[in-house]
Amino acid sequence: MQITPNMEIDTQLNGTNLDITLKATGTLTHKDYEVMVPMLEQAVQAIKVIPNTKVNMLIDATEFTGWEAQAAWDDFKFGMVYKDIFLKIAIVGTKQWQEYLVKMGNWFMDGEVKFFYDLDEATTWIK
């Protein structure tokens, strides 16, 4: 579902896990996060009633070019608040700087975070 001009998101319950697929394009803005974060928070709150539920997230960043400063901060804050709910995060991109950011972000997350250049490989790994 297209939620902003720069973001598509899909959520699906998969057994006891929540699978989130997100596609980011262009430069993400604070307004993008004002729409996305409440949607994700609502989905996360809904699954907290199921014991041991975790989230797998697949992010397609192949058309992503970066963040506005406030949006980068929004992204960091969301990650810190919800870092313990993720089982796996697969990020697909085309740039080496994206791969470096994923490696740094992995330090802060409880689950596994991995960068891919190939969407099919990421999809296979996340399942």
Secondary structure, 3 states (H helix, E strand, C coil): CEEECCEEEEEEEECCEEEEEEEEEEEECHHHHHHHHHHHHHHHHHHCCCCCCCEEEEEEEEEEEEECHHHHHHHHHHHHHCCCCEEEEEEECCCHHHHHHHHHHHCCCCCEEEEECCHHHHHHHHC
